[in-house]
Amino acid sequence: MAYYYSLRGWLEIEPENFSNAVHTLKSLNKQYESHPKFNLYLKGWCWGETNINWTRYLFYGADVTEDGLKFFKNMLCLMADTGLKLSGYFHAQGEDGEKNYIYKMVDDSVSLEESVHNLEVT
């Protein structure tokens, strides 16, 4: 049986770059529509239709396999390559709570902290 991670977090985007970020995600959906697993994982993205104050957000939440984590990191790198000055934070927690990963993006630079210990999330 596959091992799953609960993956959730967000990207912060300037309002003027929001439509380009959404367009990138929709393009990825189209690109992977014939790949059942990755197409499913892309459906984890959601966003509000209107902004509140000065920052827009893209939220992500899904239960994914190890392949899904690799795909997600590649997806973040593709988003970073757009040059939209994205920042964000994502936490992947293994189903038994033993494996934790933190994905951070600051001004289009993606980093991954592997094997984060003593991370409690409720």
N, C-alpha and C positions, 0 to 999 in steps of 0.2 A: 504494500500500500504506500502511496506517495506521502511525503512529508510536506505539510503546508505551513505557510507563513501568513500572518495577518499583516498586511501592508497598508499603511495609511499615512496621509500627510497632505501638504499643500505647496503650491507655487504662488509667489507674490509677483504681480505684474503691474506696471504703470498702465493707467487706463488707455493711453494712446497706443499701447502695444498689445492690448488684450485680444482684439479681433485677429491679429496675426498669429498669436499663440493658439487660439481656438482653431484657426484654419490649419495650422500644423498638425494638431491632434486629429482633425477630420481627415486630413490627407493620409495620416498613418492608418486610420480606420479603413480607408479605401484600399491602401496598399496591402493590408493584412486581412482583407475580408475573406479570402479563401483559406486562411490558416485558422482553424477552429479555436485552438487554445489562445493564441495571441490576440485574435479578434475579440474573444471573450474578455481577456484581461484589459484591453483598451476601453471596454465599457465601464471600467471603474472610475473614469474621469467624470467630474460634474462641475458645474459652475452656476452662479447666479446670473440672471439676465440683466440686472441693473447693478451699478456700483453703489457702494455706500462710502461716502467720503472720497479719499484719494488713492486707494489701492484696490486693485481687482485680485481675485483669487481663483485658482484652479485647484479643486480638491480631488484627492484620489483615495479610494478604499476598495480593497479586494483581498480575497484569500488566494494566494498563488503558490505554485510549486517552486523548486529551485530554478527551473527553466524560466519561470515567470520573473524571478528576481533578476536574472541575467538580462532578460528582455526589458525589464523596467529600467535597469541602469542604462542600457543602450538607448532607450526612449528618452531618458533624461539628457543624455549626451546629445542626441539629435535636437532636442528642444534648446539646449545650450548653444548649439551651433547656429541657431537663428539670430543670435546677437541681440535679443530683446531685453537684455539686462534682467534676467530672471533670478530670483532667489527663492529658496524653499527648504523644507525639512520633511523627511519621510522616515518612518520607523517600521521595520519589518521584524516581527516577533514570531519565532517558531511555535508550533502548536503545543509543545510541551514547556514553553517558556525558557528553554535552555539556550536557544540560539537567537541572538539579537543583532540587527544591523541598522546603522543610521546612515541615510543618504542625505547629504547637504549640498545645496547649490547656492553660491554667493556670486552675484554678478556674472552669471553664465559659466561658472567654474564648478564642476561636480566632484564631490569627494565621497568616499565610502569608508565608514568605520566598521570594521568587522569584529565579530566576537565581543561585543560590548557586554560586560558583566555587571551584575547588580543593578540592572535597569528595571525599575518597577513601573509598570503602566497598568492602570485599571480601566 
